[in-house]
Each structure stands twice: as structure tokens, then as C-alpha cells.
């Protein structure tokens, strides 16, 4: 979460004040320290801190208008604090890709692709829609100029080679997805599937499963961890086509892939966790990569793999690379900050209008309604 929000926080200007309640007990790292310096106010929450005391500090000292939760029900959360309503408006955003189920959180910050209106009945929060995509990009990332050759990355050089890749955690790789990937490898000669390095036992299990599907040894390659992030991003450029995982897709991992100009196949399913990739790809007008089912996933992937020597896939690499850097595009930090600020202002004006009606008219409900920013 901090990785994706760094660019936003550092370039927000003076449109709004940002107060950060840090619930992470460990080392916040270089990015965390950058965010801490950029914030208007920062407080570390210790396990001994009482929720009501923290809520009082936020309310009395900082005069908070909107409290945005980025933890949900993950470790170190402070849902108890938020339940005391330390601000007139509360929102859930980015860190928890599902409803919190909490009646005291008013809005879920999203977009219409990631969270279509028909999904609203599954949420206790009301949707607050940003246009195009709600997912912020870290536009401050540098990419090393040197692109390591495939051989250096452990990928055996082959004639007409094609590299599929997925760098998600292994828990996101379901058996049906892995079997489909194996079918792609068998159908596309001289292809490689590049995955992140897992625990040794996990890798052994994947290799055995691939062998049972008729995939030759050496076709699966595992990428080790690199100490320098810019070097890690540079090696992405050896990927021909990224294959996102359905059901629970890539989020910050996929954003990194797109930042390096690599297109991805995405399959949106019912839950938000599976739809963030389609939100990003459709914002980039990369409609051909958003598929409807597993059969389409296979068909489109093989068709694109067959266009390696044509300009079709290369053109998409160029379009994605330019699209994520377009200053007037959906991932422009100044544009995102401006829209985010307008949505917060809309939420605040809506709150004031609702409060006025409740206080001055009979039989007016205090119910929160969805809000949407269209441009």
C-alpha cells in the first residue's frame, strides 16, 4: 500500500492535509520514511494505545474531516478506533479488497469496473467512484537502463522463444490456472513460463505438476529476489506476455508490470480482488487483453504469442509504456490527485447537505448514498 501511495502523497500539493496513523510495528523502510516526511502529521500506534485515546487525538488535535482506512481486517488494524468515528466520514480504500462488513464505514473507494453497481448489495459501505481507475500508480519508480539478457536470468535461449510470466504469490495460483498455463506451454513451442521464486517445496510441486501435463524440464523458470528494485523492474522487459491469475489477480505486482510496458491478460470474475487488473487495463484502452472466461484466456494468449514476430504485440508494449506515463492519462499523479481531491470534497459537501436535511426537516433519513465523480 505504501509503495502505491508514495507518488500520490509526495505530489498532492496543498489541496488537503494528510494525517497518517501508522499501525505497522516493524521497520517502515525507506519508502515509509519518505511518506512520513511528506505527511502533515504522523503518529505511530503502539499495542498499548487505547482506541478511544487515539480517536480523541485525531478528533481534538487534528480536526479530521475524513478517515480513510487502508487495513481492513488485516494484521495491525484499528477497526475499533474507526468504530468510534474519529471523523464525520469514514472510507475503506486500497488495502483490503472486499467489504469490511462494518456499518460505521460509510464509503468504499473504487471505480465502476472494479466494483460494478450490481455488486453493491454485497457491501455494507456505499461505493465512492473515481473515474477510469481507482488504483494509484507509483510514478517515481526508476528502471535500470541495462536489460539483462535472458540467459543471465536463467531462461534458456531458444529459437523463436516466447516468455510468459506471472510474479504473483503462489497462493494466488489455482490448479485450473496452472493447468491452463501448462497447456499454453505445450501449444506454443519454445515458450517459457517465468514465475517468482517460491519455497523449494512449492517449486518442486509445480515442476512435478508441469511434468504430469507434459511440460518439458527447463520450461518453468523461477526469478530470485533482487536487492535493487530498479533492476527488478528492468528484467520485466524480457517478458513477452504477462498472465494474470484469475479469482485473485495482481495488484501492486501488476502495476509494476504495466509500468515496464508489458501487457497482461486479465480475467475479471465476481470479487474486487479479481477485477483490479481489468480496471487498470481498460483505463489504458487495452480491451483485447480483458477476457471473458478461461477459454478466451487461452485463445487470446495463444493468438498473441503467435504474433511475436509481427508488430502487433510490440505495438502493445509501446502503447502500455506510453499510456502509464501520459501526463493526461489515467495514471498521471497530478490528475489522480486532482480527482481524488474532488471526490473527497464531494463526500464532504454530501455529508453537510445530509446533516442539514436531518436537522431541519422531519422524516429525513441519515442514510449514506453512493457518490460518483465522472470526469
HUGIMO-V184663 format. One record per residue. N is the residue number from 1. PSI is psi in whole degrees, -180 to 180 (NA if undefined). Layout:
[[N PSI] [N PSI]]
This chain:
[[1 -47] [2 -36] [3 -45] [4 -27] [5 -7] [6 -51] [7 -42] [8 -50] [9 -39] [10 -20] [11 24] [12 -11] [13 -145] [14 26] [15 -35] [16 158] [17 142] [18 122] [19 124] [20 127] [21 107] [22 117] [23 4] [24 125] [25 -20] [26 -163] [27 124] [28 -11] [29 180] [30 -43] [31 -41] [32 -39] [33 -36] [34 -43] [35 -41] [36 -42] [37 -33] [38 -21] [39 154] [40 -29] [41 141] [42 134] [43 133] [44 131] [45 120] [46 159] [47 -23] [48 -14] [49 136] [50 143] [51 -41] [52 -34] [53 -42] [54 -42] [55 -40] [56 -40] [57 -44] [58 -43] [59 -49] [60 -39] [61 -39] [62 -9] [63 55] [64 135] [65 -44] [66 127] [67 120] [68 116] [69 131] [70 23] [71 -34] [72 -131] [73 25] [74 174] [75 140] [76 11] [77 164] [78 51] [79 -32] [80 -39] [81 -45] [82 -30] [83 -22] [84 2] [85 70] [86 -8] [87 157] [88 -30] [89 138] [90 143] [91 154] [92 135] [93 128] [94 -49] [95 -17] [96 103] [97 52] [98 171] [99 145] [100 -19] [101 13] [102 122] [103 -20] [104 1] [105 120] [106 -47] [107 152] [108 115] [109 120] [110 -160] [111 172] [112 -20] [113 -48] [114 -36] [115 81] [116 153] [117 -31] [118 -12] [119 -5] [120 -33] [121 -17] [122 0] [123 139] [124 -27] [125 158] [126 148] [127 136] [128 110] [129 126] [130 150] [131 156] [132 -84] [133 144] [134 -10] [135 121] [136 147] [137 145] [138 97] [139 8] [140 -1] [141 131] [142 152] [143 126] [144 141] [145 -34] [146 123] [147 114] [148 140] [149 155] [150 -37] [151 -38] [152 -25] [153 2] [154 7] [155 116] [156 127] [157 132] [158 154] [159 139] [160 38] [161 145] [162 131] [163 112] [164 155] [165 154] [166 127] [167 20] [168 165] [169 154] [170 -27] [171 -16] [172 -11] [173 102] [174 155] [175 -43] [176 -34] [177 -46] [178 -38] [179 -40] [180 -43] [181 -41] [182 -39] [183 -39] [184 -44] [185 -38] [186 -32] [187 -23] [188 98] [189 148] [190 29] [191 157] [192 144] [193 118] [194 116] [195 165] [196 159] [197 130] [198 -176] [199 146] [200 -41] [201 -37] [202 -45] [203 -42] [204 -41] [205 -41] [206 -42] [207 -39] [208 -43] [209 -39] [210 -40] [211 -39] [212 -27] [213 4] [214 20] [215 128] [216 150] [217 139] [218 -8] [219 -29] [220 130] [221 142] [222 127] [223 123] [224 167] [225 138] [226 140] [227 -28] [228 118] [229 -36] [230 -32] [231 -39] [232 -44] [233 -36] [234 -37] [235 -17] [236 -28] [237 -2] [238 2] [239 133] [240 -46] [241 128] [242 140] [243 104] [244 156] [245 127] [246 171] [247 -55] [248 95] [249 -178] [250 146] [251 -89] [252 -33] [253 -44] [254 -36] [255 -39] [256 -42] [257 -47] [258 -35] [259 -30] [260 1] [261 17] [262 126] [263 157] [264 140] [265 131] [266 143] [267 101] [268 130] [269 -148] [270 -44] [271 156] [272 -38] [273 -24] [274 -5] [275 -6] [276 -38] [277 -43] [278 -33] [279 -46] [280 -45] [281 -41] [282 -31] [283 -28] [284 8] [285 32] [286 54] [287 -39] [288 -18] [289 -7] [290 108] [291 165] [292 -28] [293 179] [294 -32] [295 -44] [296 -39] [297 -49] [298 -47] [299 -47] [300 -41] [301 -45] [302 -38] [303 -43] [304 -37] [305 -28] [306 -10] [307 20] [308 -41] [309 -10] [310 -179] [311 -6] [312 -53] [313 -39] [314 -40] [315 -37] [316 -37] [317 -45] [318 -42] [319 -42] [320 -44] [321 -44] [322 -37] [323 -41] [324 -13] [325 -3] [326 121] [327 -17] [328 9] [329 -180] [330 -19] [331 12] [332 124] [333 -48] [334 -39] [335 -43] [336 -44] [337 -43] [338 -45] [339 -42] [340 -45] [341 -41] [342 -37] [343 -39] [344 -40] [345 -39] [346 -42] [347 -41] [348 -44] [349 -37] [350 -41] [351 -46] [352 -41] [353 -40] [354 -42] [355 -40] [356 -44] [357 -41] [358 -39] [359 -29] [360 -5] [361 147] [362 152] [363 34] [364 125] [365 149] [366 17] [367 140] [368 137] [369 158] [370 150] [371 153] [372 137] [373 120] [374 -24] [375 NA]]
